Amino acid sequence: MKQLAEQEHRSMNATIAVVVEEYTATRSDRVRVRDPAREVVERDAELLRRLAE
């Protein structure tokens, strides 16, 4: 973290805040995509199985 903060000319606290914000945004994006995708897989499991054959 210290090296990253120095590279980006930020304090450690500012760097940690940015890292947490980026992690939260990325996780939120994954959840927003993952949950509907899971619903499609569950709903269309038979169709997906036949397509895989």
Backbone as XML, in Angstrom:
<?xml version="1.0"?>
<chain id="A" units="angstrom">
  <residue number="1" name="MET">
    <atom name="N" x="0.822" y="-1.182" z="0.000"/>
    <atom name="CA" x="0.000" y="0.000" z="0.000"/>
    <atom name="C" x="0.868" y="1.248" z="0.000"/>
  </residue>
  <residue number="2" name="LYS">
    <atom name="N" x="1.907" y="1.185" z="0.787"/>
    <atom name="CA" x="2.782" y="2.354" z="0.876"/>
    <atom name="C" x="3.390" y="2.671" z="-0.489"/>
  </residue>
  <residue number="3" name="GLN">
    <atom name="N" x="3.842" y="1.648" z="-1.183"/>
    <atom name="CA" x="4.438" y="1.844" z="-2.511"/>
    <atom name="C" x="3.405" y="2.399" z="-3.494"/>
  </residue>
  <residue number="4" name="LEU">
    <atom name="N" x="2.202" y="1.866" z="-3.467"/>
    <atom name="CA" x="1.129" y="2.354" z="-4.334"/>
    <atom name="C" x="0.797" y="3.808" z="-4.017"/>
  </residue>
  <residue number="5" name="ALA">
    <atom name="N" x="0.717" y="4.134" z="-2.752"/>
    <atom name="CA" x="0.429" y="5.512" z="-2.348"/>
    <atom name="C" x="1.517" y="6.456" z="-2.860"/>
  </residue>
  <residue number="6" name="GLU">
    <atom name="N" x="2.760" y="6.039" z="-2.743"/>
    <atom name="CA" x="3.859" y="6.874" z="-3.231"/>
    <atom name="C" x="3.796" y="7.038" z="-4.750"/>
  </residue>
  <residue number="7" name="GLN">
    <atom name="N" x="3.515" y="5.956" z="-5.463"/>
    <atom name="CA" x="3.438" y="6.004" z="-6.925"/>
    <atom name="C" x="2.329" y="6.939" z="-7.401"/>
  </residue>
  <residue number="8" name="GLU">
    <atom name="N" x="1.234" y="6.960" z="-6.666"/>
    <atom name="CA" x="0.084" y="7.768" z="-7.071"/>
    <atom name="C" x="0.032" y="9.113" z="-6.357"/>
  </residue>
  <residue number="9" name="HIS">
    <atom name="N" x="1.091" y="9.418" z="-5.606"/>
    <atom name="CA" x="1.204" y="10.701" z="-4.903"/>
    <atom name="C" x="-0.021" y="10.969" z="-4.025"/>
  </residue>
  <residue number="10" name="ARG">
    <atom name="N" x="-0.358" y="9.960" z="-3.232"/>
    <atom name="CA" x="-1.478" y="10.057" z="-2.294"/>
    <atom name="C" x="-1.007" y="9.644" z="-0.916"/>
  </residue>
  <residue number="11" name="SER">
    <atom name="N" x="-1.790" y="10.043" z="0.058"/>
    <atom name="CA" x="-1.535" y="9.554" z="1.414"/>
    <atom name="C" x="-1.989" y="8.101" z="1.491"/>
  </residue>
  <residue number="12" name="MET">
    <atom name="N" x="-1.548" y="7.412" z="2.519"/>
    <atom name="CA" x="-1.986" y="6.027" z="2.717"/>
    <atom name="C" x="-3.501" y="5.980" z="2.899"/>
  </residue>
  <residue number="13" name="ASN">
    <atom name="N" x="-4.045" y="6.907" z="3.682"/>
    <atom name="CA" x="-5.492" y="6.920" z="3.916"/>
    <atom name="C" x="-6.262" y="7.120" z="2.619"/>
  </residue>
  <residue number="14" name="ALA">
    <atom name="N" x="-5.818" y="8.046" z="1.775"/>
    <atom name="CA" x="-6.493" y="8.293" z="0.499"/>
    <atom name="C" x="-6.393" y="7.063" z="-0.397"/>
  </residue>
  <residue number="15" name="THR">
    <atom name="N" x="-5.248" y="6.417" z="-0.399"/>
    <atom name="CA" x="-5.063" y="5.212" z="-1.211"/>
    <atom name="C" x="-5.975" y="4.095" z="-0.736"/>
  </residue>
  <residue number="16" name="ILE">
    <atom name="N" x="-6.070" y="3.902" z="0.555"/>
    <atom name="CA" x="-6.951" y="2.868" z="1.110"/>
    <atom name="C" x="-8.400" y="3.174" z="0.750"/>
  </residue>
  <residue number="17" name="ALA">
    <atom name="N" x="-8.799" y="4.437" z="0.823"/>
    <atom name="CA" x="-10.173" y="4.812" z="0.475"/>
    <atom name="C" x="-10.456" y="4.491" z="-0.989"/>
  </residue>
  <residue number="18" name="VAL">
    <atom name="N" x="-9.516" y="4.787" z="-1.878"/>
    <atom name="CA" x="-9.699" y="4.503" z="-3.303"/>
    <atom name="C" x="-9.800" y="2.998" z="-3.528"/>
  </residue>
  <residue number="19" name="VAL">
    <atom name="N" x="-8.932" y="2.241" z="-2.884"/>
    <atom name="CA" x="-8.947" y="0.782" z="-3.037"/>
    <atom name="C" x="-10.279" y="0.202" z="-2.568"/>
  </residue>
  <residue number="20" name="VAL">
    <atom name="N" x="-10.774" y="0.660" z="-1.446"/>
    <atom name="CA" x="-12.056" y="0.174" z="-0.927"/>
    <atom name="C" x="-13.193" y="0.552" z="-1.874"/>
  </residue>
  <residue number="21" name="GLU">
    <atom name="N" x="-13.188" y="1.775" z="-2.383"/>
    <atom name="CA" x="-14.227" y="2.205" z="-3.329"/>
    <atom name="C" x="-14.201" y="1.354" z="-4.591"/>
  </residue>
  <residue number="22" name="GLU">
    <atom name="N" x="-13.004" y="1.109" z="-5.126"/>
    <atom name="CA" x="-12.887" y="0.295" z="-6.342"/>
    <atom name="C" x="-13.336" y="-1.134" z="-6.093"/>
  </residue>
  <residue number="23" name="TYR">
    <atom name="N" x="-12.964" y="-1.702" z="-4.959"/>
    <atom name="CA" x="-13.376" y="-3.064" z="-4.621"/>
    <atom name="C" x="-14.895" y="-3.145" z="-4.506"/>
  </residue>
  <residue number="24" name="THR">
    <atom name="N" x="-15.476" y="-2.183" z="-3.820"/>
    <atom name="CA" x="-16.929" y="-2.169" z="-3.630"/>
    <atom name="C" x="-17.645" y="-2.046" z="-4.971"/>
  </residue>
  <residue number="25" name="ALA">
    <atom name="N" x="-17.175" y="-1.179" z="-5.844"/>
    <atom name="CA" x="-17.799" y="-1.003" z="-7.162"/>
    <atom name="C" x="-17.683" y="-2.279" z="-7.987"/>
  </residue>
  <residue number="26" name="THR">
    <atom name="N" x="-16.512" y="-2.898" z="-7.964"/>
    <atom name="CA" x="-16.299" y="-4.128" z="-8.730"/>
    <atom name="C" x="-17.182" y="-5.254" z="-8.195"/>
  </residue>
  <residue number="27" name="ARG">
    <atom name="N" x="-17.250" y="-5.373" z="-6.887"/>
    <atom name="CA" x="-18.082" y="-6.417" z="-6.274"/>
    <atom name="C" x="-19.547" y="-6.188" z="-6.609"/>
  </residue>
  <residue number="28" name="SER">
    <atom name="N" x="-19.977" y="-4.944" z="-6.559"/>
    <atom name="CA" x="-21.355" y="-4.601" z="-6.881"/>
    <atom name="C" x="-21.681" y="-4.982" z="-8.325"/>
  </residue>
  <residue number="29" name="ASP">
    <atom name="N" x="-20.738" y="-4.706" z="-9.242"/>
    <atom name="CA" x="-20.935" y="-5.062" z="-10.652"/>
    <atom name="C" x="-21.052" y="-6.571" z="-10.821"/>
  </residue>
  <residue number="30" name="ARG">
    <atom name="N" x="-20.191" y="-7.304" z="-10.114"/>
    <atom name="CA" x="-20.246" y="-8.767" z="-10.220"/>
    <atom name="C" x="-21.567" y="-9.311" z="-9.725"/>
  </residue>
  <residue number="31" name="VAL">
    <atom name="N" x="-22.059" y="-8.787" z="-8.621"/>
    <atom name="CA" x="-23.331" y="-9.252" z="-8.062"/>
    <atom name="C" x="-24.466" y="-8.915" z="-9.015"/>
  </residue>
  <residue number="32" name="ARG">
    <atom name="N" x="-24.422" y="-7.731" z="-9.604"/>
    <atom name="CA" x="-25.473" y="-7.301" z="-10.516"/>
    <atom name="C" x="-25.538" y="-8.201" z="-11.753"/>
  </residue>
  <residue number="33" name="VAL">
    <atom name="N" x="-24.419" y="-8.745" z="-12.168"/>
    <atom name="CA" x="-24.381" y="-9.646" z="-13.326"/>
    <atom name="C" x="-24.606" y="-11.085" z="-12.897"/>
  </residue>
  <residue number="34" name="ARG">
    <atom name="N" x="-24.011" y="-11.478" z="-11.782"/>
    <atom name="CA" x="-24.053" y="-12.876" z="-11.350"/>
    <atom name="C" x="-25.461" y="-13.349" z="-11.025"/>
  </residue>
  <residue number="35" name="ASP">
    <atom name="N" x="-26.214" y="-12.560" z="-10.290"/>
    <atom name="CA" x="-27.526" y="-13.015" z="-9.854"/>
    <atom name="C" x="-28.488" y="-13.241" z="-11.015"/>
  </residue>
  <residue number="36" name="PRO">
    <atom name="N" x="-28.620" y="-12.309" z="-11.963"/>
    <atom name="CA" x="-29.494" y="-12.594" z="-13.116"/>
    <atom name="C" x="-28.985" y="-13.769" z="-13.951"/>
  </residue>
  <residue number="37" name="ALA">
    <atom name="N" x="-27.672" y="-13.895" z="-14.080"/>
    <atom name="CA" x="-27.117" y="-15.021" z="-14.841"/>
    <atom name="C" x="-27.467" y="-16.338" z="-14.162"/>
  </residue>
  <residue number="38" name="ARG">
    <atom name="N" x="-27.398" y="-16.366" z="-12.860"/>
    <atom name="CA" x="-27.748" y="-17.578" z="-12.109"/>
    <atom name="C" x="-29.218" y="-17.923" z="-12.333"/>
  </residue>
  <residue number="39" name="GLU">
    <atom name="N" x="-30.077" y="-16.914" z="-12.356"/>
    <atom name="CA" x="-31.506" y="-17.143" z="-12.598"/>
    <atom name="C" x="-31.730" y="-17.742" z="-13.984"/>
  </residue>
  <residue number="40" name="VAL">
    <atom name="N" x="-31.024" y="-17.249" z="-14.978"/>
    <atom name="CA" x="-31.154" y="-17.781" z="-16.345"/>
    <atom name="C" x="-30.704" y="-19.231" z="-16.388"/>
  </residue>
  <residue number="41" name="VAL">
    <atom name="N" x="-29.584" y="-19.524" z="-15.756"/>
    <atom name="CA" x="-29.070" y="-20.894" z="-15.748"/>
    <atom name="C" x="-30.059" y="-21.827" z="-15.075"/>
  </residue>
  <residue number="42" name="GLU">
    <atom name="N" x="-30.622" y="-21.405" z="-13.962"/>
    <atom name="CA" x="-31.585" y="-22.250" z="-13.262"/>
    <atom name="C" x="-32.868" y="-22.421" z="-14.081"/>
  </residue>
  <residue number="43" name="ARG">
    <atom name="N" x="-33.360" y="-21.322" z="-14.642"/>
    <atom name="CA" x="-34.612" y="-21.363" z="-15.390"/>
    <atom name="C" x="-34.474" y="-22.179" z="-16.670"/>
  </residue>
  <residue number="44" name="ASP">
    <atom name="N" x="-33.331" y="-22.045" z="-17.337"/>
    <atom name="CA" x="-33.147" y="-22.674" z="-18.648"/>
    <atom name="C" x="-32.161" y="-23.834" z="-18.607"/>
  </residue>
  <residue number="45" name="ALA">
    <atom name="N" x="-32.076" y="-24.501" z="-17.478"/>
    <atom name="CA" x="-31.099" y="-25.576" z="-17.308"/>
    <atom name="C" x="-31.259" y="-26.664" z="-18.362"/>
  </residue>
  <residue number="46" name="GLU">
    <atom name="N" x="-32.482" y="-27.072" z="-18.636"/>
    <atom name="CA" x="-32.708" y="-28.140" z="-19.613"/>
    <atom name="C" x="-32.274" y="-27.687" z="-21.007"/>
  </residue>
  <residue number="47" name="LEU">
    <atom name="N" x="-32.639" y="-26.502" z="-21.412"/>
    <atom name="CA" x="-32.240" y="-25.975" z="-22.716"/>
    <atom name="C" x="-30.716" y="-25.879" z="-22.817"/>
  </residue>
  <residue number="48" name="LEU">
    <atom name="N" x="-30.077" y="-25.392" z="-21.803"/>
    <atom name="CA" x="-28.623" y="-25.279" z="-21.809"/>
    <atom name="C" x="-27.967" y="-26.650" z="-21.886"/>
  </residue>
  <residue number="49" name="ARG">
    <atom name="N" x="-28.556" y="-27.626" z="-21.195"/>
    <atom name="CA" x="-28.005" y="-28.986" z="-21.255"/>
    <atom name="C" x="-28.095" y="-29.535" z="-22.670"/>
  </residue>
  <residue number="50" name="ARG">
    <atom name="N" x="-29.251" y="-29.326" z="-23.330"/>
    <atom name="CA" x="-29.426" y="-29.819" z="-24.711"/>
    <atom name="C" x="-28.499" y="-29.101" z="-25.683"/>
  </residue>
  <residue number="51" name="LEU">
    <atom name="N" x="-28.298" y="-27.819" z="-25.486"/>
    <atom name="CA" x="-27.403" y="-27.082" z="-26.361"/>
    <atom name="C" x="-25.952" y="-27.558" z="-26.216"/>
  </residue>
  <residue number="52" name="ALA">
    <atom name="N" x="-25.607" y="-28.001" z="-25.032"/>
    <atom name="CA" x="-24.236" y="-28.472" z="-24.781"/>
    <atom name="C" x="-23.957" y="-29.823" z="-25.438"/>
  </residue>
  <residue number="53" name="GLU">
    <atom name="N" x="-25.014" y="-30.549" z="-25.764"/>
    <atom name="CA" x="-24.821" y="-31.893" z="-26.347"/>
    <atom name="C" x="-24.407" y="-31.835" z="-27.793"/>
  </residue>
</chain>
